[in-house]
Amino acid sequence: MPTVAPRTETDWVSRFADEVIAEAERHAPGKPIVCASGLSPSGPIHLGNLREVMTPHLVADEIRRRGHECVHLISWDDYDRFRKVPAGIDPSWSEHIGKPLTSVPAPPGSEHPNWAEHFKAELITALAELGVEYRGVSQTQQYTSGAYREQILLAMRERKAIDAVLDRYRTKQKPAAPKKQQKPVDAEELAAAEGSGAAAEDDGSGTGGAYYPYKPYCGRCEKDLTTVTAYDDATTELTYTCACGHTETVLLREYDRGKLVWKVDWPMRWAYEGVTFEPSGVDHSSPGSSFVVGGQIVREVFGGRQPIGPMYAFVGISGMAKMSSSRGGVPTPADALEIMEAPLLRWLYTRRKPNQSFKVAFDQEIQRTYDEWDALERRIADGTAQPADVAAYDRSVRTAAGELPRTPRPLPYRTLASVVDVTQGSPEQTLRILSELDPERPVTALDQTRPRLNRAAHWVSTQVPADQRTRVRTSPDTELLASLDEGEREALRLLLDGLDTHWSLDGLTTLVYGVPKVRAGLAPDAKPTPELKAAQRAFFALLYRLLVGRDTGPRLPTLLLAVGADRVRKLLSA
């Protein structure tokens, strides 16, 4: 593994860590520093939501590296209302709309006790693989245990002050609509960009002229289709009616079946937990939105401070259309970890500032992403990497707790994918080919190339369409061979004559690119000209047609190794 040089220049993570440590020392000296994330398990927690976790994780991890005590809280917003039935779920689940997520049955066939736990489980496993250290907080547990009782009573006493803050924004003109995008975003990408939905939730206004920042869940139907009709500050007696017809009067100082509306709930938690750093998506950051309003409510009502809160940008998906998912085609961190190693996925979130958008590749682009990663490792090994790139790499392969598991012999991802494709996953054939890639350092066991080999194999089996899979011919294309002109025959002879002396990945690369050069009377290492490049493309297309029956395929050196010298001679001998 490359030795990582000390950082000599700060990256975005270091800069935020500087700010957070300074802020914590000013306002909460001697206490653990708190970074926070919030996730709603209302459905699959996708790769866009992962930025909500990775941004504070990276900052918290840097703070820990510096020797400070730091807690990364993940608030599971599992006491949020069930808002809609996602794709692939029986429409009968609509009868649960309005209930807390923890009161909704899990999807059919799930082993989990409720809807929220079902969708939390997959992410919890993925976060462990990603090395994310955190403390989970269930909002169902917090609200139903009475943990927030004093904060709820305070909010109800200060409801006029809260209403006044909200009113400052209700009367403002709406911001101008954004300019029309030049490039359409498809429906699946829009779904991936969607936040928890909390940003658009009811803020408690419109309840018959009076404002109440608390929303009970109905004692009969369990839904939040309720309206508070009266509240007495002295006794805490609260009366509500529900759309189901139920009416109830309760003592709020003893009642634990309801929650503060989102724009009050969020700042309440900032004060309750002492949060110093928490990012938010664009849906929370526009004028009058929950982050902006919350900054005033936390100061004026709860006596706390608004955390340092960068806005994070959209995370897109490349190749989403090929995702075979009953969940609406929105990939999750678990989906990504099936085709890429954890350090690579961490790197995608580390190398870009939070306000920069990026895409996670599920299509052929994943090979280029891996090439970039491997090139970075080489630059680090030879000392030519830029300090910010070194820092991003370092944060990707290790945390304050230690190194993440990695592949001992990280062969190029595109090579592994090609080998798996051609061999149809045969372990014996895969090992034969991998052992011949570099005769001076042969692979002697497939475990040396895992888990990267497993990730590449899963990518081939799930993301490469059947009509693009490689199928080597079982017999020569005699008709095509008979139609070749003398120049094409000579090119094949030059290739076949050089197989034995060039039988390695590098050797075959030199050979296949060199044959057109030799035929043109040039040295094998001659620089390519436009004419020479055209000759090389024609030669490569001929080889592909003779070997796999189409004009393109895996990289030829890898394909030749996969086919084997004897079979190559059989298929190319005119």
C-alpha positions as CSV (number, residue, x, y, z in Angstrom):
1,M,0.0,0.0,0.0
2,P,1.4,3.5,-0.8
3,T,2.8,5.5,2.0
4,V,0.8,8.7,2.4
5,A,2.8,11.8,3.0
6,P,1.8,14.3,5.7
7,R,-0.7,16.9,4.5
8,T,0.9,20.2,3.8
9,E,-2.2,22.0,2.6
10,T,-5.7,22.0,3.9
11,D,-8.6,20.4,2.0
12,W,-12.3,21.2,2.4
13,V,-12.5,18.7,5.3
14,S,-9.7,20.3,7.2
15,R,-11.1,23.7,6.7
16,F,-14.5,22.7,8.1
17,A,-12.8,20.9,11.0
18,D,-10.9,24.1,11.8
19,E,-14.1,26.1,11.9
20,V,-16.0,23.4,14.0
21,I,-13.2,23.1,16.6
22,A,-13.0,26.9,16.9
23,E,-16.8,27.2,17.3
24,A,-17.0,24.4,19.8
25,E,-14.1,25.9,21.9
26,R,-15.9,29.3,22.0
27,H,-19.3,28.0,23.0
28,A,-18.9,24.6,24.6
29,P,-15.3,24.2,25.9
30,G,-14.5,20.9,27.4
31,K,-17.5,19.1,25.9
32,P,-17.5,16.5,23.1
33,I,-17.9,18.2,19.7
34,V,-21.2,17.1,18.0
35,C,-21.6,16.7,14.3
36,A,-25.0,15.5,13.0
37,S,-26.9,14.0,10.2
38,G,-30.7,13.3,9.8
39,L,-32.2,10.5,7.7
40,S,-35.8,9.6,7.1
41,P,-36.2,5.8,6.5
42,S,-39.4,6.5,4.5
43,G,-38.0,4.4,1.6
44,P,-34.6,3.3,0.2
45,I,-31.9,5.6,1.6
46,H,-30.1,6.3,-1.6
47,L,-26.7,7.6,-2.7
48,G,-27.9,11.2,-2.6
49,N,-28.9,10.8,1.1
50,L,-25.4,9.3,1.7
51,R,-23.9,12.8,1.3
52,E,-25.9,13.8,4.4
53,V,-23.9,11.2,6.3
54,M,-20.5,11.4,4.6
55,T,-20.0,15.1,4.9
56,P,-20.3,15.2,8.7
57,H,-18.5,11.8,9.0
58,L,-15.4,13.1,7.2
59,V,-15.4,16.3,9.4
60,A,-15.9,14.3,12.6
61,D,-13.2,11.8,11.6
62,E,-10.7,14.7,11.0
63,I,-11.6,16.1,14.4
64,R,-11.0,12.7,16.0
65,R,-7.6,12.4,14.2
66,R,-6.6,15.6,15.9
67,G,-7.3,14.1,19.3
68,H,-10.6,15.8,20.1
69,E,-13.6,13.9,21.4
70,C,-16.2,14.1,18.7
71,V,-19.6,12.4,18.3
72,H,-21.4,11.9,15.0
73,L,-25.1,11.7,15.6
74,I,-27.4,10.2,13.0
75,S,-31.0,11.1,13.8
76,W,-33.3,8.5,12.3
77,D,-36.4,10.5,11.6
78,D,-38.5,7.4,12.1
79,Y,-41.2,9.3,13.8
80,D,-42.0,11.2,10.6
81,R,-45.3,10.5,8.9
82,F,-45.6,7.9,6.2
83,R,-46.1,10.2,3.2
84,K,-46.6,8.0,0.1
85,V,-46.4,4.4,-1.1
86,P,-43.2,3.9,-3.2
87,A,-43.0,2.0,-6.5
88,G,-43.1,-1.7,-6.1
89,I,-45.2,-1.8,-2.9
90,D,-48.8,-3.0,-2.8
91,P,-51.0,0.1,-3.1
92,S,-53.0,-1.1,-0.1
93,W,-50.2,0.4,2.1
94,S,-51.8,3.7,1.3
95,E,-54.1,3.0,4.3
96,H,-51.1,3.8,6.5
97,I,-50.4,7.3,5.1
98,G,-50.2,9.7,8.0
99,K,-48.9,7.2,10.6
100,P,-45.4,7.3,12.1
101,L,-42.9,5.3,10.0
102,T,-42.4,2.9,13.0
103,S,-46.1,2.2,13.1
104,V,-46.3,1.1,9.4
105,P,-45.9,-2.6,8.6
106,A,-42.6,-3.5,6.8
107,P,-42.9,-4.3,3.1
108,P,-44.1,-7.9,2.3
109,G,-41.5,-10.5,3.0
110,S,-39.3,-8.3,5.3
111,E,-37.8,-9.8,8.4
112,H,-38.0,-6.4,10.2
113,P,-40.7,-5.3,12.6
114,N,-41.8,-2.1,10.8
115,W,-41.3,0.1,7.8
116,A,-38.6,2.3,9.3
117,E,-36.5,-0.6,10.6
118,H,-36.7,-2.3,7.2
119,F,-35.1,0.7,5.4
120,K,-32.6,1.5,8.1
121,A,-31.2,-2.0,8.1
122,E,-29.5,-2.0,4.7
123,L,-27.9,1.4,5.3
124,I,-26.6,0.4,8.8
125,T,-24.8,-2.5,7.1
126,A,-23.4,-0.3,4.4
127,L,-22.2,2.3,6.9
128,A,-20.3,-0.4,8.8
129,E,-18.5,-1.4,5.6
130,L,-17.7,2.3,4.8
131,G,-16.1,2.8,8.2
132,V,-18.6,5.4,9.4
133,E,-18.6,5.6,13.2
134,Y,-21.8,7.2,14.6
135,R,-24.4,7.1,17.3
136,G,-27.9,6.4,16.0
137,V,-30.8,8.3,17.6
138,S,-34.4,7.1,17.0
139,Q,-36.8,10.0,17.0
140,T,-39.6,7.5,17.8
141,Q,-37.7,6.6,21.0
142,Q,-37.0,10.2,21.8
143,Y,-40.5,11.4,21.5
144,T,-42.4,8.4,22.9
145,S,-40.0,8.2,25.9
146,G,-40.7,11.9,26.9
147,A,-37.1,12.9,26.3
148,Y,-38.3,16.1,24.6
149,R,-41.2,16.9,26.9
150,E,-39.7,20.1,28.3
151,Q,-38.8,21.3,24.8
152,I,-42.3,20.6,23.6
153,L,-43.8,22.5,26.5
154,L,-41.4,25.4,25.8
155,A,-42.3,25.5,22.2
156,M,-46.0,25.6,23.0
157,R,-45.5,28.4,25.5
158,E,-43.5,30.3,22.9
159,R,-45.8,29.5,20.0
160,K,-46.5,33.2,19.3
161,A,-42.8,33.9,19.0
162,I,-42.4,30.9,16.7
163,D,-45.3,32.0,14.6
164,A,-43.8,35.5,14.3
165,V,-40.5,34.1,12.9
166,L,-42.4,31.9,10.4
167,D,-44.6,34.9,9.4
168,R,-41.5,36.9,8.4
169,Y,-41.1,34.5,5.5
170,R,-44.8,33.7,4.8
171,T,-45.3,37.3,3.6
172,K,-42.1,37.5,1.5
173,Q,-42.4,37.1,-2.2
174,K,-41.5,33.7,-3.5
175,P,-38.0,33.5,-5.1
176,A,-38.0,33.6,-8.9
177,A,-38.4,30.2,-10.6
178,P,-35.0,28.7,-11.6
179,K,-34.1,29.0,-15.3
180,K,-35.1,26.0,-17.4
181,Q,-32.4,23.4,-17.5
182,Q,-30.6,23.0,-20.8
183,K,-30.4,19.3,-20.3
184,P,-33.5,17.4,-19.1
185,V,-33.2,15.4,-15.9
186,D,-35.0,12.1,-16.2
187,A,-37.6,11.0,-13.7
188,E,-35.3,8.5,-12.0
189,E,-32.6,11.1,-11.4
190,L,-35.2,13.5,-9.9
191,A,-36.3,10.7,-7.6
192,A,-32.7,10.2,-6.5
193,A,-32.4,13.9,-5.8
194,E,-35.5,14.0,-3.6
195,G,-34.8,14.6,0.0
196,S,-36.6,13.2,3.0
197,G,-39.7,15.4,2.3
198,A,-39.4,17.1,5.6
199,A,-38.6,20.4,3.9
200,A,-42.1,20.6,2.5
201,E,-43.9,19.5,5.7
202,D,-46.6,21.5,7.4
203,D,-45.1,24.2,9.7
204,G,-48.1,24.2,12.0
205,S,-49.9,27.2,10.4
206,G,-53.4,27.2,9.1
207,T,-55.1,25.6,12.1
208,G,-58.2,27.7,12.4
209,G,-56.5,31.0,13.1
210,A,-54.4,29.8,16.0
211,Y,-50.8,28.6,15.7
212,Y,-49.6,25.4,17.4
213,P,-46.1,23.9,16.7
214,Y,-47.1,20.5,17.9
215,K,-48.9,17.8,15.9
216,P,-50.5,14.9,17.8
217,Y,-50.8,11.4,16.3
218,C,-54.5,10.4,16.7
219,G,-55.3,8.0,19.6
220,R,-57.7,6.1,17.4
221,C,-56.3,5.9,13.9
222,E,-52.6,6.7,14.8
223,K,-52.4,9.2,11.9
224,D,-51.4,12.9,12.1
225,L,-54.6,14.1,10.3
226,T,-55.2,16.1,13.5
227,T,-55.9,19.7,14.4
228,V,-55.2,21.2,17.8
229,T,-58.2,23.2,18.8
230,A,-57.3,24.4,22.2
231,Y,-54.3,24.5,24.6
232,D,-53.9,25.9,28.2
233,D,-50.4,26.9,29.1
234,A,-51.1,26.6,32.9
235,T,-52.5,23.1,32.9
236,T,-51.0,21.9,29.6
237,E,-54.4,20.6,28.6
238,L,-54.6,20.1,24.9
239,T,-57.6,19.2,22.7
240,Y,-57.4,18.0,19.2
241,T,-59.7,16.6,16.6
242,C,-58.9,14.2,13.8
243,A,-60.1,13.7,10.3
244,C,-61.3,10.2,11.3
245,G,-63.8,11.9,13.7
246,H,-62.0,11.2,16.9
247,T,-61.6,14.1,19.5
248,E,-59.4,13.9,22.6
249,T,-58.3,16.1,25.4
250,V,-54.9,15.2,27.0
251,L,-52.4,16.7,29.4
252,L,-49.4,17.5,27.2
253,R,-47.0,17.3,30.2
254,E,-47.9,13.5,30.2
255,Y,-48.6,12.9,26.5
256,D,-46.0,11.3,24.3
257,R,-47.8,10.5,21.1
258,G,-47.0,13.4,18.8
259,K,-44.1,15.6,17.6
260,L,-43.1,19.1,16.9
261,V,-43.5,20.3,13.3
262,W,-40.3,20.0,11.3
263,K,-39.3,23.7,11.2
264,V,-39.5,23.7,15.0
265,D,-38.3,20.1,15.6
266,W,-34.9,20.6,13.8
267,P,-33.8,23.7,15.7
268,M,-35.0,22.1,19.0
269,R,-32.7,19.2,18.3
270,W,-29.7,21.5,17.6
271,A,-30.1,23.0,21.0
272,Y,-30.9,19.7,22.8
273,E,-27.9,17.9,21.3
274,G,-25.5,20.9,21.2
275,V,-24.9,20.4,17.4
276,T,-21.9,22.3,16.0
277,F,-21.9,21.0,12.5
278,E,-24.7,19.7,10.3
279,P,-25.0,20.0,6.5
280,S,-28.3,20.2,4.6
281,G,-29.5,19.6,1.1
282,V,-30.8,22.3,-1.3
283,D,-34.4,21.5,-0.2
284,H,-33.6,22.9,3.3
285,S,-31.5,25.8,2.2
286,S,-33.6,28.2,0.1
287,P,-34.9,31.4,1.6
288,G,-37.6,30.7,4.2
289,S,-36.7,27.1,4.3
290,S,-36.2,25.0,7.5
291,F,-32.4,25.7,7.9
292,V,-32.9,29.5,7.5
293,V,-35.9,29.7,9.7
294,G,-34.4,27.2,12.2
295,G,-31.4,29.5,12.8
296,Q,-33.8,32.2,14.2
297,I,-36.0,29.8,16.2
298,V,-33.0,28.0,17.8
299,R,-31.7,31.4,19.1
300,E,-35.0,33.1,19.9
301,V,-36.9,30.2,21.4
302,F,-34.5,27.4,22.5
303,G,-31.5,29.5,23.5
304,G,-29.2,27.5,21.3
305,R,-27.0,28.1,18.3
306,Q,-27.4,27.3,14.6
307,P,-24.7,24.8,13.6
308,I,-22.2,25.4,10.8
309,G,-24.2,24.0,8.0
310,P,-22.9,23.8,4.4
311,M,-25.4,23.1,1.7
312,Y,-24.5,19.9,-0.3
313,A,-25.2,19.4,-3.9
314,F,-27.0,16.7,-6.0
315,V,-25.4,13.3,-6.4
316,G,-26.4,11.8,-9.7
317,I,-26.2,8.3,-11.1
318,S,-24.5,7.3,-14.4
319,G,-26.2,4.3,-15.9
320,M,-29.2,4.3,-13.7
321,A,-31.5,3.0,-16.5
322,K,-29.7,-0.4,-16.2
323,M,-30.4,-0.8,-12.5
324,S,-32.6,-3.8,-12.1
325,S,-34.5,-2.7,-9.0
326,S,-38.0,-3.0,-7.8
327,R,-37.4,0.1,-5.7
328,G,-37.9,2.6,-8.5
329,G,-34.4,2.3,-9.9
330,V,-32.8,4.6,-7.3
331,P,-29.5,2.9,-6.2
332,T,-28.5,2.8,-2.5
333,P,-25.1,2.7,-0.9
334,A,-25.5,-1.1,-0.6
335,D,-26.0,-1.3,-4.4
336,A,-22.9,0.7,-5.0
337,L,-20.8,-1.4,-2.6
338,E,-21.7,-4.5,-4.6
339,I,-19.8,-3.1,-7.6
340,M,-17.1,-1.0,-6.0
341,E,-14.9,-1.2,-2.9
342,A,-15.6,0.9,0.1
343,P,-12.5,3.2,-0.2
344,L,-13.5,4.1,-3.8
345,L,-17.0,5.0,-2.8
346,R,-15.7,7.1,0.1
347,W,-13.3,8.8,-2.3
348,L,-16.2,9.9,-4.5
349,Y,-17.7,11.9,-1.6
350,T,-14.3,13.0,-0.3
351,R,-12.7,14.5,-3.4
352,R,-15.5,16.9,-4.1
353,K,-16.5,19.9,-1.9
354,P,-20.0,19.5,-0.6
355,N,-21.4,22.2,-2.9
356,Q,-20.0,20.4,-6.0
357,S,-22.3,17.8,-7.6
358,F,-20.9,14.5,-9.0
359,K,-22.1,11.2,-10.3
360,V,-21.7,7.7,-9.1
361,A,-21.1,5.4,-12.1
362,F,-23.0,2.1,-12.6
363,D,-22.3,1.9,-16.3
364,Q,-19.0,1.6,-18.3
365,E,-17.8,4.8,-16.6
366,I,-17.0,2.9,-13.5
367,Q,-14.0,1.5,-15.3
368,R,-12.7,5.1,-15.9
369,T,-13.4,5.9,-12.2
370,Y,-11.3,2.9,-11.1
371,D,-8.5,4.0,-13.6
372,E,-8.5,7.4,-12.0
373,W,-8.2,5.8,-8.5
374,D,-5.4,3.5,-9.5
375,A,-3.5,6.4,-11.2
376,L,-3.8,8.4,-8.0
377,E,-2.3,5.5,-6.0
378,R,0.6,5.5,-8.5
379,R,1.2,9.2,-8.1
380,I,1.1,8.9,-4.3
381,A,3.6,6.1,-4.5
382,D,6.1,8.1,-6.6
383,G,5.5,11.3,-4.7
384,T,3.9,13.4,-7.5
385,A,0.4,13.7,-6.1
386,Q,-1.0,17.1,-5.2
387,P,-1.5,17.6,-1.4
388,A,-5.3,17.9,-1.7
389,D,-5.4,14.6,-3.7
390,V,-3.2,12.9,-1.0
391,A,-5.6,14.1,1.7
392,A,-8.7,12.8,-0.2
393,Y,-7.0,9.5,-0.7
394,D,-5.9,9.3,3.0
395,R,-9.5,9.9,4.1
396,S,-10.8,7.2,1.7
397,V,-8.5,4.3,2.8
398,R,-8.5,4.9,6.5
399,T,-10.4,6.6,9.4
400,A,-9.3,7.6,12.8
401,A,-10.1,4.1,13.9
402,G,-7.8,2.4,11.4
403,E,-7.4,1.1,7.8
404,L,-10.3,-0.1,5.7
405,P,-10.0,-3.6,4.2
406,R,-8.6,-3.4,0.7
407,T,-7.6,-5.7,-2.2
408,P,-4.0,-7.0,-1.8
409,R,-3.4,-7.1,-5.5
410,P,-5.6,-4.4,-7.1
411,L,-5.5,-5.3,-10.8
412,P,-7.2,-2.9,-13.2
413,Y,-11.0,-3.1,-12.8
414,R,-11.6,-3.1,-16.5
415,T,-9.2,-6.0,-16.9
416,L,-11.0,-8.0,-14.2
417,A,-14.4,-7.2,-15.7
418,S,-13.1,-8.4,-19.2
419,V,-11.7,-11.6,-17.8
420,V,-14.9,-12.4,-15.9
421,D,-17.0,-11.5,-18.9
422,V,-15.0,-13.8,-21.3
423,T,-14.7,-16.7,-18.9
424,Q,-18.3,-16.4,-17.7
425,G,-16.9,-16.4,-14.2
426,S,-15.1,-19.7,-14.3
427,P,-12.6,-19.6,-11.3
428,E,-10.1,-21.9,-13.0
429,Q,-10.1,-19.9,-16.3
430,T,-10.0,-16.6,-14.4
431,L,-6.9,-17.7,-12.4
432,R,-5.2,-19.0,-15.5
433,I,-5.6,-15.6,-17.3
434,L,-4.7,-13.5,-14.2
435,S,-1.6,-15.5,-13.6
436,E,-0.4,-14.7,-17.2
437,L,-1.0,-10.9,-17.0
438,D,2.4,-10.3,-15.5
439,P,4.8,-13.3,-15.7
440,E,7.3,-11.6,-13.4
441,R,4.7,-11.2,-10.6
442,P,2.0,-13.9,-11.3
443,V,-1.2,-14.0,-9.4
444,T,-1.2,-17.3,-7.6
445,A,-4.6,-17.2,-5.9
446,L,-7.9,-15.4,-6.7
447,D,-8.1,-14.2,-3.1
448,Q,-5.1,-11.9,-3.9
449,T,-7.5,-10.0,-6.2
450,R,-10.5,-9.9,-4.0
451,P,-12.7,-8.0,-3.1
452,R,-12.1,-6.1,-6.3
453,L,-12.6,-9.2,-8.4
454,N,-15.9,-9.9,-6.8
455,R,-17.1,-6.3,-7.4
456,A,-16.1,-6.5,-11.1
457,A,-17.9,-9.8,-11.4
458,H,-21.1,-8.4,-9.9
459,W,-20.9,-5.4,-12.2
460,V,-20.6,-7.7,-15.2
461,S,-23.5,-9.9,-14.1
462,T,-25.9,-7.1,-13.2
463,Q,-25.0,-4.0,-15.3
464,V,-23.8,-5.3,-18.6
465,P,-26.7,-6.1,-20.9
466,A,-26.8,-9.6,-22.3
467,D,-26.3,-8.4,-25.9
468,Q,-23.1,-6.7,-24.8
469,R,-21.6,-9.7,-23.1
470,T,-18.6,-11.3,-24.8
471,R,-19.0,-14.7,-26.4
472,V,-15.8,-16.1,-28.0
473,R,-16.4,-18.0,-31.3
474,T,-16.3,-21.7,-31.0
475,S,-15.0,-22.2,-34.5
476,P,-13.2,-20.0,-37.1
477,D,-15.2,-17.7,-39.4
478,T,-14.1,-19.4,-42.5
479,E,-16.1,-17.1,-44.8
480,L,-14.5,-14.0,-43.4
481,L,-11.0,-15.6,-43.3
482,A,-11.4,-16.5,-47.0
483,S,-12.3,-13.0,-48.0
484,L,-9.2,-11.3,-46.5
485,D,-6.7,-9.5,-48.7
486,E,-3.0,-10.1,-48.6
487,G,-2.4,-7.1,-46.3
488,E,-4.9,-8.4,-43.7
489,R,-3.4,-11.9,-43.9
490,E,0.1,-10.5,-43.3
491,A,-1.2,-8.6,-40.3
492,L,-2.6,-11.8,-38.8
493,R,0.7,-13.6,-39.4
494,L,2.7,-10.9,-37.7
495,L,0.3,-11.2,-34.7
496,L,0.5,-15.0,-34.5
497,D,4.2,-15.0,-34.9
498,G,4.7,-12.7,-31.9
499,L,2.3,-14.4,-29.5
500,D,4.8,-16.6,-27.7
501,T,7.4,-13.8,-27.1
502,H,4.7,-11.2,-26.1
503,W,2.5,-13.4,-23.9
504,S,1.7,-11.0,-21.1
505,L,-0.6,-8.0,-20.7
506,D,2.1,-5.4,-21.5
507,G,3.6,-7.6,-24.2
508,L,0.4,-8.2,-26.1
509,T,-0.4,-4.4,-25.8
510,T,2.8,-3.7,-27.6
511,L,2.2,-6.4,-30.1
512,V,-1.4,-5.5,-31.2
513,Y,-0.6,-1.8,-31.5
514,G,2.7,-2.6,-33.2
515,V,1.5,-4.8,-36.0
516,P,0.0,-1.9,-38.1
517,K,3.3,0.0,-37.5
518,V,5.5,-2.8,-38.7
519,R,3.3,-3.2,-41.8
520,A,3.7,0.5,-42.5
521,G,7.5,0.1,-42.3
522,L,7.7,1.8,-38.9
523,A,9.4,0.8,-35.7
524,P,7.0,-0.8,-33.1
525,D,7.5,2.2,-30.8
526,A,6.8,4.8,-33.5
527,K,4.5,7.7,-32.5
528,P,1.0,7.2,-34.1
529,T,-0.1,9.4,-37.0
530,P,-3.8,9.9,-38.1
531,E,-3.2,7.3,-40.9
532,L,-1.6,4.9,-38.5
533,K,-4.5,5.2,-36.0
534,A,-7.0,4.5,-38.8
535,A,-5.0,1.3,-39.7
536,Q,-4.9,0.3,-36.0
537,R,-8.7,0.7,-35.7
538,A,-9.3,-1.4,-38.8
539,F,-6.9,-4.1,-37.5
540,F,-8.6,-4.2,-34.2
541,A,-12.1,-4.4,-35.7
542,L,-10.9,-7.4,-37.8
543,L,-9.6,-9.2,-34.7
544,Y,-12.9,-8.6,-32.9
545,R,-14.9,-10.0,-35.8
546,L,-12.8,-13.1,-36.0
547,L,-12.7,-13.7,-32.2
548,V,-16.1,-12.6,-30.9
549,G,-18.2,-11.9,-34.0
550,R,-18.6,-8.2,-33.6
551,D,-16.6,-5.0,-34.2
552,T,-15.9,-4.2,-30.6
553,G,-15.2,-6.0,-27.3
554,P,-13.0,-6.1,-24.3
555,R,-9.4,-4.6,-24.6
556,L,-7.7,-6.8,-27.1
557,P,-4.6,-7.7,-24.9
558,T,-7.0,-9.0,-22.2
559,L,-9.2,-10.7,-24.7
560,L,-6.2,-12.6,-26.3
561,L,-5.0,-13.7,-22.8
562,A,-8.5,-14.9,-22.0
563,V,-9.0,-16.8,-25.2
564,G,-5.6,-18.5,-24.9
565,A,-2.8,-18.8,-27.4
566,D,-3.9,-22.1,-29.0
567,R,-7.4,-21.0,-29.5
568,V,-6.3,-17.6,-30.9
569,R,-4.2,-19.5,-33.5
570,K,-7.2,-21.6,-34.4
571,L,-9.5,-18.7,-34.8
572,L,-7.1,-16.4,-36.7
573,S,-5.3,-18.8,-39.0
574,A,-6.3,-17.9,-42.6
